[in-house]
Amino acid sequence: MFGLFKKLLNQIERLINYLENTNCPFSYTILTFIFFLTVKGFLELFVYYHLLGSCILLPTYKNDYLWFPTLALSLILIACVATRDSVMKVAKVILPSFCLIVIAPLVDLFLASIGKVTVPTYFFPGMYKNLLFLFLTFGGPLTKFGMTIRLRIELILALFGAFFYFYIKNRNALRSIFFAFLFYVIVFFLMATPLVVEHIIALLKVSFKIERDPFRTYYLLLLITIMIVPLLYLADKKVFKLILMNLRLSRLMHYESMFFLGVVLSLSAPLTSPEMSGNMFIFTENTLACLIFSPIVIIFCFVYAVIINDIEDLGIDLVSNKDRPLSRGNISLVAYRKLAWFFFFAAVVYSLIVNPMLCFFALLMMGIYFLYSAPPLRFKRIPVFSKLAISLNSVNLVVLGLMVFKRMINPNPEVVILFILFTMAANFIDLKDYEGDKAGGIKTLPTLLGLKKAKLYIGVFFLLNYLMIMKFVKEWYFVLIFAFIGLLQFYLINRNKYEEKYVMYLYIMTVLLFFICLIPLPVH
């Protein structure tokens, strides 16, 4: 018996070594994983048609493309901690091992042929009560729905595979059992989450009905987001830190604040659909998903825009922004371009999963910044007009925030004037790049008028912006506060030792204050 175990262990070890050392692009490993999911989905077409006489469950196959990546990422994360191997090395083994999932639909076909109809599902409210019993019995008794035979077979194969992998890596049986058990805990938690959430909602006494398909999609997407961050860090700590250091947090905060400004404005804005009576908010899982995931998509879009701008402004940055990753030579141009594509596709795919509307606004944000930064048009070369990119994207995100609750505002004259003034004031971002733009022949307001005169004009436009904001507030003390902030902003722009970060921080504080002014107080 021991000899058979040793032979099996040797065979598995050879397979692991082969997968770890195979000389192929990592993208092939990812595609192998995706195509096995697709083959599984194709086989299940026949399974469900045989069981139910139709393909009505076909739309639910999209959840496989979230459920199995969630499992894969969790197992990769556990394996990286357990073995201390690199993410790439671990993923090269784990992702192809998901070939085993094609066994499940074949088991279903066999069971259907002998009259055993089963439909695998999560542990949803109303189906189960005792979580501990489900945990200790691998899903409780066999029933038509829930933890079916096929799911148990998949789980057993995954647990044995995890155990052998960990044992081969560390030759410690107890340690291997622990990490395999940890994987089982994660799988069970994923399946039992609707039950857990139901109990939490009951404790909080919140009236919120769980819809199965949207809940599953958004929850898995959130878990993928949480797990992929440490995995990206472990995959390449240097590049991860470079992205964080080059994030330009104050500008990102501006765009995030524009989205939430739209959400706050929606508290008093009219509905977009006349057939929706009243002015009540329709708070659903889709609405909550947009509120949670839109800021994440904005980060993806912003990082893409930053990378494209850095690539096209390399010559200028060598003079005025020597701390940028490309300027310092911390990353190659080829690798930086690949990062841009990664964040572009992340923004598109991520937003498409959440809501096609969000995908449209994400493409609009990236498109505006691409036209601003990149040839052949490269609108940033046109003085003053180039700052429309900032204004348009700000409006874009305000509208996105409004659309979350299906609201919209009319562009009245005050809003149009504020848009124009904001566009002119946005030229302040060129002040710190004055020397580089001048050396590179880039026509900006500072290079055309001279630094001192440009500061004066930009400071005036900032002050006018704050005067316009005062038209939207009612309380006299807020009017005085905004007037003071406008004068302070004028000083920060025109002082001899100009620093952009203080201008941005004061601006972000102003936006937060504006939020407070817009939130309607309850009337007693």
C-alpha positions as CSV (number, residue, x, y, z in Angstrom):
1,M,0.0,0.0,0.0
2,F,2.8,2.4,0.9
3,G,4.6,1.5,-2.3
4,L,1.5,2.4,-4.4
5,F,1.2,5.7,-2.5
6,K,4.9,6.4,-3.2
7,K,4.5,5.7,-7.0
8,L,1.4,7.9,-7.1
9,L,3.3,10.7,-5.3
10,N,6.2,10.4,-7.8
11,Q,3.9,10.6,-10.8
12,I,2.2,13.7,-9.3
13,E,5.6,15.2,-8.6
14,R,6.8,14.7,-12.2
15,L,3.6,16.3,-13.4
16,I,4.0,19.3,-11.1
17,N,7.7,19.8,-12.2
18,Y,6.6,19.6,-15.8
19,L,3.9,22.2,-15.4
20,E,6.2,24.5,-13.3
21,N,9.0,24.4,-15.9
22,T,7.0,24.3,-19.1
23,N,8.4,27.0,-21.5
24,C,5.2,28.7,-22.7
25,P,3.8,32.2,-22.2
26,F,1.8,32.6,-19.0
27,S,-1.2,33.8,-21.1
28,Y,-1.4,30.2,-22.4
29,T,-1.8,28.9,-18.9
30,I,-4.7,31.4,-18.3
31,L,-6.3,30.5,-21.7
32,T,-6.1,26.8,-20.8
33,F,-8.0,27.5,-17.6
34,I,-10.7,29.6,-19.5
35,F,-11.1,27.0,-22.2
36,F,-11.7,24.2,-19.7
37,L,-14.5,26.3,-18.2
38,T,-15.9,26.7,-21.7
39,V,-15.8,23.0,-22.4
40,K,-17.5,22.3,-19.1
41,G,-20.2,24.8,-20.1
42,F,-20.7,23.1,-23.5
43,L,-21.1,19.7,-21.8
44,E,-23.7,21.1,-19.4
45,L,-25.8,22.2,-22.3
46,F,-26.5,18.5,-22.9
47,V,-26.9,17.8,-19.2
48,Y,-29.6,20.4,-18.6
49,Y,-31.4,19.8,-21.8
50,H,-31.6,16.1,-20.9
51,L,-32.8,17.0,-17.3
52,L,-35.2,19.8,-18.1
53,G,-35.9,19.6,-21.8
54,S,-34.5,23.1,-22.5
55,C,-31.5,25.2,-22.1
56,I,-33.1,27.7,-19.7
57,L,-30.1,27.6,-17.4
58,L,-27.7,28.8,-20.1
59,P,-27.5,32.4,-18.7
60,T,-26.2,31.1,-15.4
61,Y,-23.1,29.7,-17.1
62,K,-21.5,33.2,-16.8
63,N,-21.2,32.6,-13.1
64,D,-18.8,29.7,-13.8
65,Y,-16.4,32.3,-15.2
66,L,-16.5,33.9,-11.7
67,W,-17.0,30.9,-9.4
68,F,-14.1,28.9,-10.6
69,P,-11.7,31.9,-10.9
70,T,-12.6,32.7,-7.3
71,L,-11.7,29.1,-6.3
72,A,-8.5,29.2,-8.4
73,L,-7.4,32.5,-6.9
74,S,-8.1,31.4,-3.3
75,L,-6.1,28.2,-3.9
76,I,-3.2,30.1,-5.5
77,L,-3.1,32.5,-2.5
78,I,-3.1,29.6,0.0
79,A,-0.4,27.8,-2.0
80,C,1.8,30.9,-2.2
81,V,1.6,31.2,1.6
82,A,2.1,27.5,2.2
83,T,5.0,26.9,-0.3
84,R,6.5,30.4,-0.6
85,D,6.8,29.8,-4.3
86,S,6.2,32.6,-6.8
87,V,2.6,33.3,-8.0
88,M,3.5,32.4,-11.6
89,K,5.0,29.1,-10.5
90,V,2.0,28.2,-8.4
91,A,-0.5,29.3,-11.0
92,K,1.2,27.2,-13.7
93,V,0.2,24.1,-11.7
94,I,-3.2,25.1,-10.3
95,L,-4.8,26.6,-13.3
96,P,-4.3,23.6,-15.7
97,S,-5.4,21.2,-12.9
98,F,-9.0,22.6,-13.3
99,C,-9.2,20.2,-16.2
100,L,-10.9,18.0,-13.6
101,I,-14.1,20.1,-13.7
102,V,-15.1,18.5,-17.0
103,I,-15.8,15.3,-15.0
104,A,-18.8,16.8,-13.2
105,P,-21.1,17.2,-16.3
106,L,-20.2,13.6,-17.3
107,V,-21.3,12.4,-13.8
108,D,-24.5,14.3,-14.3
109,L,-25.2,12.7,-17.6
110,F,-24.6,9.2,-16.1
111,L,-26.9,10.0,-13.1
112,A,-29.6,11.4,-15.4
113,S,-29.4,8.2,-17.5
114,I,-30.4,6.2,-14.4
115,G,-33.1,8.6,-13.4
116,K,-31.2,10.6,-10.7
117,V,-32.0,14.3,-11.5
118,T,-29.8,16.7,-9.6
119,V,-29.2,20.5,-9.8
120,P,-26.2,21.9,-8.0
121,T,-26.8,25.2,-6.2
122,Y,-25.5,27.4,-3.4
123,F,-26.9,27.1,0.1
124,F,-29.6,29.7,-0.2
125,P,-32.0,30.9,2.5
126,G,-35.0,28.6,3.0
127,M,-33.0,25.5,1.8
128,Y,-30.9,24.8,4.9
129,K,-30.8,25.9,8.6
130,N,-27.8,24.3,10.4
131,L,-24.5,25.5,9.0
132,L,-22.4,23.4,11.3
133,F,-24.2,20.2,10.2
134,L,-23.6,21.2,6.5
135,F,-19.9,21.8,7.2
136,L,-19.3,18.6,9.0
137,T,-21.2,16.4,6.5
138,F,-19.9,17.9,3.3
139,G,-23.2,19.7,2.5
140,G,-25.7,17.6,4.3
141,P,-27.9,14.8,2.9
142,L,-28.0,14.1,-0.8
143,T,-31.0,16.0,-2.3
144,K,-32.1,17.1,-5.8
145,F,-30.7,20.6,-5.1
146,G,-27.7,21.9,-3.3
147,M,-24.6,19.8,-2.6
148,T,-25.1,17.1,-5.2
149,I,-23.0,14.1,-6.0
150,R,-21.1,16.0,-8.8
151,L,-20.2,18.8,-6.4
152,R,-19.0,16.3,-3.8
153,I,-16.8,14.5,-6.4
154,E,-15.4,17.9,-7.5
155,L,-14.7,18.8,-3.9
156,I,-13.0,15.5,-3.0
157,L,-10.8,15.6,-6.1
158,A,-9.8,19.2,-5.3
159,L,-9.0,18.4,-1.6
160,F,-6.9,15.4,-2.5
161,G,-5.1,17.4,-5.2
162,A,-4.5,20.2,-2.8
163,F,-3.1,17.8,-0.1
164,F,-0.7,16.0,-2.6
165,Y,0.5,19.4,-3.9
166,F,1.2,20.8,-0.4
167,Y,2.8,17.5,0.7
168,I,5.1,17.3,-2.3
169,K,6.2,20.9,-1.6
170,N,6.9,20.6,2.1
171,R,6.9,16.8,3.0
172,N,4.9,17.6,6.1
173,A,1.6,15.7,6.3
174,L,0.0,17.7,9.1
175,R,0.9,21.0,7.4
176,S,-0.6,19.7,4.1
177,I,-3.8,18.5,5.8
178,F,-4.1,22.0,7.5
179,F,-3.9,23.9,4.2
180,A,-6.2,21.4,2.4
181,F,-8.7,21.9,5.2
182,L,-8.3,25.7,4.9
183,F,-9.2,25.4,1.2
184,Y,-12.3,23.4,2.2
185,V,-13.3,26.1,4.7
186,I,-13.1,28.7,1.9
187,V,-15.2,26.6,-0.5
188,F,-17.8,26.0,2.1
189,F,-17.9,29.7,3.0
190,L,-18.4,30.6,-0.6
191,M,-21.3,28.2,-1.0
192,A,-22.9,29.2,2.4
193,T,-22.5,33.0,2.0
194,P,-26.2,33.6,1.2
195,L,-27.1,31.9,4.5
196,V,-24.5,34.0,6.4
197,V,-25.7,37.2,4.8
198,E,-29.3,36.3,5.7
199,H,-28.4,36.0,9.3
200,I,-26.5,39.3,9.3
201,I,-29.4,41.1,7.7
202,A,-31.8,39.5,10.3
203,L,-29.6,40.8,13.1
204,L,-29.4,44.3,11.7
205,K,-33.2,44.3,11.0
206,V,-32.7,45.5,7.4
207,S,-35.3,44.8,4.8
208,F,-33.3,43.6,1.8
209,K,-34.2,40.6,-0.3
210,I,-31.4,38.5,-1.8
211,E,-31.8,37.8,-5.5
212,R,-29.8,34.7,-6.3
213,D,-28.1,35.4,-9.6
214,P,-27.1,39.1,-9.1
215,F,-26.0,38.4,-5.5
216,R,-23.8,35.5,-6.7
217,T,-22.2,37.5,-9.5
218,Y,-21.4,40.6,-7.4
219,Y,-20.3,38.7,-4.4
220,L,-17.8,36.6,-6.4
221,L,-16.6,39.7,-8.3
222,L,-15.9,41.4,-4.9
223,L,-14.0,38.4,-3.6
224,I,-11.9,38.2,-6.8
225,T,-11.1,41.9,-6.3
226,I,-10.0,41.4,-2.7
227,M,-7.8,38.4,-3.5
228,I,-6.2,39.7,-6.7
229,V,-4.6,42.6,-4.8
230,P,-2.2,40.6,-2.6
231,L,-1.6,38.2,-5.6
232,L,-0.5,41.1,-7.8
233,Y,1.8,42.3,-5.0
234,L,3.3,38.8,-4.5
235,A,3.7,38.4,-8.3
236,D,5.9,41.5,-8.7
237,K,6.4,43.7,-5.6
238,K,8.6,46.2,-7.5
239,V,6.0,46.9,-10.2
240,F,3.2,46.9,-7.6
241,K,5.0,49.6,-5.6
242,L,5.7,51.6,-8.7
243,I,2.0,51.8,-9.6
244,L,1.1,52.9,-6.1
245,M,3.9,55.5,-5.9
246,N,2.8,56.9,-9.4
247,L,-0.9,56.8,-8.6
248,R,-1.2,60.6,-8.2
249,L,-3.6,60.2,-5.3
250,S,-5.0,63.8,-5.2
251,R,-6.1,63.6,-8.9
252,L,-7.6,60.2,-8.4
253,M,-9.5,61.6,-5.4
254,H,-10.9,64.3,-7.6
255,Y,-12.4,61.8,-10.0
256,E,-13.7,59.6,-7.2
257,S,-15.3,62.7,-5.6
258,M,-17.0,63.6,-8.9
259,F,-18.7,60.2,-8.9
260,F,-19.9,60.6,-5.4
261,L,-20.9,64.2,-6.1
262,G,-23.3,62.8,-8.7
263,V,-24.6,60.3,-6.1
264,V,-25.2,63.2,-3.6
265,L,-26.8,65.3,-6.3
266,S,-29.2,62.4,-7.1
267,L,-30.8,63.0,-3.7
268,S,-32.6,66.0,-5.1
269,A,-32.4,65.3,-8.9
270,P,-35.5,64.2,-10.9
271,L,-35.9,60.6,-12.2
272,T,-34.8,59.8,-15.8
273,S,-37.9,57.8,-16.5
274,P,-41.3,59.5,-16.4
275,E,-43.1,56.2,-15.8
276,M,-41.3,55.9,-12.5
277,S,-43.7,57.6,-10.2
278,G,-42.7,59.7,-7.2
279,N,-39.1,60.6,-6.2
280,M,-38.3,57.4,-4.3
281,F,-35.0,55.6,-4.6
282,I,-35.0,52.1,-6.0
283,F,-32.3,50.5,-3.9
284,T,-31.5,47.0,-5.3
285,E,-28.5,44.7,-5.5
286,N,-27.7,46.3,-8.9
287,T,-27.7,49.8,-7.3
288,L,-25.5,48.6,-4.5
289,A,-23.1,46.9,-6.9
290,C,-22.7,50.2,-8.9
291,L,-21.9,52.1,-5.7
292,I,-19.3,49.5,-4.7
293,F,-17.7,48.7,-8.0
294,S,-17.8,52.1,-9.9
295,P,-15.0,53.5,-7.7
296,I,-12.9,50.4,-8.5
297,V,-13.5,50.8,-12.2
298,I,-12.5,54.5,-11.9
299,I,-9.2,53.4,-10.4
300,F,-8.5,51.1,-13.4
301,C,-9.4,53.8,-15.9
302,F,-7.3,56.4,-14.1
303,V,-4.2,54.1,-13.9
304,Y,-4.6,53.4,-17.7
305,A,-4.8,57.1,-18.4
306,V,-1.7,57.8,-16.2
307,I,0.4,55.2,-17.9
308,I,-0.6,56.3,-21.4
309,N,0.3,59.9,-20.4
310,D,3.6,58.9,-19.0
311,I,4.6,57.0,-22.1
312,E,3.7,59.9,-24.4
313,D,5.3,62.6,-22.1
314,L,8.6,60.8,-21.5
315,G,10.7,63.5,-23.1
316,I,8.9,66.2,-20.9
317,D,9.1,64.1,-17.8
318,L,12.9,63.8,-18.2
319,V,13.1,67.5,-17.5
320,S,10.2,68.3,-15.1
321,N,9.1,65.0,-13.6
322,K,12.2,63.0,-13.1
323,D,10.6,60.8,-10.3
324,R,8.2,59.1,-12.8
325,P,8.9,55.3,-13.3
326,L,9.9,55.7,-17.0
327,S,12.0,58.8,-16.3
328,R,14.0,56.9,-13.6
329,G,14.3,53.8,-15.7
330,N,12.5,51.7,-13.1
331,I,10.5,49.9,-15.7
332,S,10.9,49.2,-19.4
333,L,8.7,50.9,-22.0
334,V,7.5,47.4,-23.2
335,A,6.5,46.4,-19.7
336,Y,4.7,49.7,-19.1
337,R,2.7,49.3,-22.3
338,K,1.6,45.8,-21.2
339,L,0.5,47.3,-17.9
340,A,-1.6,49.9,-19.8
341,W,-3.4,47.1,-21.7
342,F,-3.9,45.1,-18.4
343,F,-5.7,48.0,-16.8
344,F,-7.7,48.8,-20.0
345,F,-9.1,45.3,-20.2
346,A,-9.6,45.1,-16.5
347,A,-11.7,48.2,-16.6
348,V,-13.8,46.9,-19.6
349,V,-14.3,43.4,-18.4
350,Y,-14.9,44.4,-14.8
351,S,-17.5,47.1,-15.7
352,L,-19.2,44.8,-18.3
353,I,-19.8,42.2,-15.5
354,V,-21.3,44.8,-13.2
355,N,-23.4,46.9,-15.7
356,P,-23.1,47.8,-19.4
357,M,-23.9,51.4,-18.5
358,L,-20.8,51.4,-16.3
359,C,-18.7,50.0,-19.2
360,F,-19.9,52.9,-21.4
361,F,-18.7,55.5,-18.9
362,A,-15.4,53.6,-18.3
363,L,-14.7,53.6,-22.1
364,L,-15.7,57.3,-22.3
365,M,-13.3,58.2,-19.4
366,M,-10.4,56.3,-21.0
367,G,-11.2,57.5,-24.5
368,I,-11.2,61.2,-23.4
369,Y,-7.8,60.8,-21.8
370,F,-6.4,58.9,-24.7
371,L,-7.4,61.6,-27.1
372,Y,-5.9,64.1,-24.7
373,S,-2.5,62.4,-24.3
374,A,-1.8,60.2,-27.3
375,P,-1.2,60.8,-31.0
376,P,-2.4,61.3,-33.7
377,L,-4.6,64.0,-32.2
378,R,-2.9,64.6,-28.7
379,F,-5.3,67.4,-27.7
380,K,-3.0,68.5,-24.9
381,R,-0.9,70.3,-27.4
382,I,-3.8,72.8,-27.9
383,P,-3.6,75.6,-25.3
384,V,-6.6,75.9,-22.9
385,F,-8.8,73.6,-25.0
386,S,-6.7,70.6,-23.8
387,K,-8.2,71.0,-20.3
388,L,-11.6,70.0,-21.6
389,A,-10.4,66.5,-21.0
390,I,-10.4,67.1,-17.2
391,S,-13.8,68.9,-17.3
392,L,-15.5,66.4,-19.6
393,N,-14.3,63.4,-17.5
394,S,-15.5,65.2,-14.3
395,V,-18.9,65.7,-15.9
396,N,-18.8,62.1,-17.1
397,L,-18.4,60.8,-13.6
398,V,-21.0,63.2,-12.1
399,V,-23.5,61.8,-14.6
400,L,-22.4,58.2,-13.8
401,G,-23.2,59.0,-10.1
402,L,-26.6,60.4,-11.0
403,M,-27.4,57.4,-13.2
404,V,-26.8,54.9,-10.4
405,F,-30.2,56.0,-9.0
406,K,-31.6,56.8,-12.5
407,R,-31.5,60.5,-11.9
408,M,-30.4,63.4,-14.2
409,I,-30.0,67.2,-13.9
410,N,-30.7,69.9,-16.4
411,P,-27.6,71.8,-17.7
412,N,-28.8,75.3,-16.7
413,P,-26.8,78.4,-17.4
414,E,-25.1,78.3,-14.0
415,V,-23.9,74.8,-14.6
416,V,-22.5,75.7,-18.0
417,I,-20.7,78.7,-16.6
418,L,-19.2,76.6,-13.8
419,F,-18.1,74.1,-16.4
420,I,-16.3,76.8,-18.4
421,L,-14.6,78.3,-15.3
422,F,-13.5,74.8,-14.1
423,T,-12.0,74.1,-17.5
424,M,-10.0,77.4,-17.4
425,A,-8.9,76.8,-13.7
426,A,-7.8,73.2,-14.6
427,N,-4.8,74.8,-16.4
428,F,-3.1,74.8,-13.0
429,I,-1.9,71.3,-13.7
430,D,0.6,72.8,-16.2
431,L,2.2,75.1,-13.7
432,K,4.6,72.4,-12.3
433,D,5.5,71.2,-15.8
434,Y,6.4,74.7,-17.0
435,E,10.1,74.0,-17.6
436,G,9.5,70.6,-19.3
437,D,6.7,71.9,-21.5
438,K,8.9,74.9,-22.5
439,A,11.8,72.7,-23.4
440,G,9.5,70.3,-25.3
441,G,7.7,73.1,-27.2
442,I,4.4,72.2,-25.7
443,K,2.0,75.2,-25.8
444,T,0.2,75.6,-22.5
445,L,-1.2,78.7,-20.8
446,P,2.0,79.1,-18.7
447,T,4.4,78.8,-21.7
448,L,2.3,81.2,-23.8
449,L,1.7,83.9,-21.1
450,G,4.7,83.3,-18.9
451,L,4.6,81.6,-15.5
452,K,3.7,84.7,-13.4
453,K,0.9,86.0,-15.6
454,A,-0.5,82.4,-16.0
455,K,-0.6,82.0,-12.2
456,L,-2.6,85.3,-11.9
457,Y,-5.2,84.2,-14.5
458,I,-5.6,80.7,-13.1
459,G,-5.9,82.1,-9.6
460,V,-8.7,84.4,-10.8
461,F,-10.5,81.5,-12.5
462,F,-10.3,79.5,-9.3
463,L,-11.7,82.4,-7.3
464,L,-14.6,82.8,-9.8
465,N,-15.3,79.0,-9.5
466,Y,-15.8,79.5,-5.7
467,L,-18.0,82.5,-6.3
468,M,-20.2,80.4,-8.6
469,I,-20.4,77.6,-6.1
470,M,-21.7,80.1,-3.6
471,K,-24.9,80.4,-5.8
472,F,-25.7,76.7,-5.0
473,V,-25.5,77.1,-1.2
474,K,-28.2,78.8,1.0
475,E,-26.6,79.2,4.4
476,W,-24.7,82.5,4.8
477,Y,-21.9,80.9,6.8
478,F,-21.2,78.5,3.9
479,V,-21.0,81.5,1.6
480,L,-18.3,83.1,3.8
481,I,-16.4,79.8,4.0
482,F,-16.3,79.3,0.2
483,A,-15.3,83.0,-0.2
484,F,-12.4,82.5,2.2
485,I,-11.3,79.2,0.5
486,G,-11.4,81.0,-2.9
487,L,-9.0,83.6,-1.6
488,L,-6.8,81.0,0.0
489,Q,-6.6,79.0,-3.3
490,F,-5.6,82.2,-5.1
491,Y,-2.8,82.7,-2.7
492,L,-1.6,79.1,-3.0
493,I,-1.4,79.3,-6.8
494,N,0.4,82.7,-6.9
495,R,2.9,82.3,-4.1
496,N,6.5,82.1,-5.1
497,K,7.1,78.5,-3.9
498,Y,4.2,76.9,-5.8
499,E,3.3,73.3,-4.8
500,E,0.4,71.6,-6.6
501,K,-0.4,69.1,-3.8
502,Y,-1.6,71.9,-1.5
503,V,-3.9,73.3,-4.2
504,M,-5.3,69.8,-4.8
505,Y,-5.8,69.0,-1.1
506,L,-7.7,72.3,-0.6
507,Y,-9.8,71.6,-3.6
508,I,-10.7,68.1,-2.3
509,M,-11.6,69.5,1.0
510,T,-13.9,72.0,-0.8
511,V,-15.7,69.2,-2.7
512,L,-16.3,67.4,0.6
513,L,-17.7,70.6,2.1
514,F,-19.9,71.0,-1.0
515,F,-21.2,67.5,-0.3
516,I,-22.3,68.6,3.1
517,C,-24.1,71.6,1.7
518,L,-26.0,69.4,-0.8
519,I,-27.2,66.7,1.5
520,P,-30.8,67.6,2.5
521,L,-31.5,67.8,6.2
522,P,-34.6,66.1,7.6
523,V,-37.5,68.4,8.2
524,H,-39.1,68.0,11.7
